[in-house]
Amino acid sequence: MRTRLGIIGTGRIANRFAANGRQDLAVCLTAVYNPNLTSAKKYASEYHLPLGTDDWDAFLEQIDAAYVASPTATHGAYVRRLLERGKHVLCEKPMVLSKKEAEELFGLAKKQGLVLMEAIKTAYCPGFEALLEAVKEGRIGEIRDVEACFTKLVDPNLRELSDRNFGGSMTELGTYGCFAVLKLLGCDWKDIRFVAQRNEQGVDLFTKVFFEYEEPEESRCNIDRKTGRKRDSVRTALVKAGLGVKSEGELIISGTKGYLLAEAPWWLARSFEIRYEDSTKRERYEYPYAGNGLQYELGYFLDRVQRYPTKERVSIQESIALAGIMEQFLQEEAGYR
């Protein structure tokens, strides 16, 4: 049975999704919605969808589920309207920009018996799952630090760098690195802080996010052998996101036995290496990566809609925590905008 899927939004990610995100999957793209009717009709014509419309009710009649790919600030309202009308939802990242709204939407999805899933494509790639498993197996020992970087140079006139309220590097790219940190170190950080470089409009061109975690109780060495004093045990992480500053886009997971390096673009998770003190001892792993990777998240979403048993890739707790990070960042940035 094919799921009838509608798309909300007709921008860059929506175009990539329709062009190369549904190969060999049990899905039919049946409709696209945009308040701008001209954009909706153009998109529907280009990708051979039966309906391109600005009529919300007409859109809902043609779908079982929806992929929300509209501007970030509109995500929450669309997700809520879809859930209230009994539709499953796959929503682009960041799903929403406040912890409370994320909690409310997941609560509504549960009440309605519907699937609500955040579309962080890295989480669904075969290579990223293998990377997490290698760390879980203790291949690099205990994790002490995580560094994740995702930057690209874009046209300074793009919406992402002119939207004073919701644009910028952090909201556009920060989810990837923060998700990797949460997946590896958890959602219970001890401290988090942000440092941003901004353009003339006050929108962040490059942001660093610093995390500090307490070490798990079972791993702590609380007594300094020399002084006999109790000492703090911490783990750290650094996320870098940039739309106006370019850096090396790698993921480094540092451990007590070695480290794991996923070179740029790590968020596609095509390969990674495990390296040790002996520089001649390296283990390299490569994994398939089809198309633009969007079909992996869509396939997982469809499995959930069809009630097939699936392993959790992005937990509700992680999505709520990501929304909370974005909320705190935007609150702090509000003073500069």
Phi, psi and omega in degrees: 000127181270135177280132176276114185248131174253157180241133174252117183110150182225027182275201188298313183291325177295324177293317178297323181296312182290325183286326190205048182226010187218021183300131173058026179252153182279069184213147173236126174279113189252340184198154172230139180242136172207134178302338174270104186300322181300316179296319180297315181293320178298315179298313181299321179292317183295323184252014173059043174271142181299329186222129168237120193212159169249011179263109186299314181295320178296321177299312183296329181295338186260003188228156170256334184209163181224147172254116183268112182230031178277175176305146188308318184298341182264352186305308187303315182295318179294316180301314181299314181297323179292314180297320180296335179260014172081027181251137173290151186225129167249116187242133178301156179275155340293139185300307175218174187243022173212142181298317182299316181295320177299315179300317181296318183290320177292325176296319178294318178300317179297316180299321182275352182070037185242160177270128171234122187221136177273131187271074173262097193298331179305321185299336188255001180281140180304321182293324180290322177297320178293322177300313179297322180293321178298320178293317181299326180287353179083023184296331178248015181081209180277137180288132177244334183202148176229134174233127181225127184231134174218111179224154171205154179262124184236168176300123182297348179269359179295155179306323184299336181251009177238348179280105186291334185268321188229003181272184176113171184296320185294311180289332181279317188236345187296335181303321184300305182294318180296323177298316179301318179297313181297322181294326184269326186244348177099177185262000184256063179287154179277324182206149176216139177212158187235143171229123185235147170251131191240158174272187184295336178276357181085011180268137186289127176271333184202127183228138172250137177241123181254126177248145171228129181240146167284145179286144177306143184307319185289344182257357188284142169245093192276349184245124175287124185295329182282316186261340184076006182270153176288138181231154178285143175242124183225159168237152186230164176206152178225127175244134176237131178227133183211138172247350181230003177226134182255134178218175180287119184272081182233161174243123179238124178245112186264131182230180183278350178245344183171195178218158178249130180239121170248111184285165179300139355271105185298332183291347173269345172054048178279331182198164172202162177235145170253125185238152185232179179303319174285108186295345178275352182258100180227143178240120182249138181229134179234147187223152180295149177211104185269139173056227179259008175085348183292336181291337178293313180291322179294318178300319178294318178300315180295323176300319180292320178298321180276005176067028174282144178297128181221149176279135182296129180253316174236110184283161175301318179301319181292318178297319179295318179296320178296319177298321179295322177296314179298319180299313180296318179299312183294325177296318179290325180286338183304330179290344181258356187248000000 
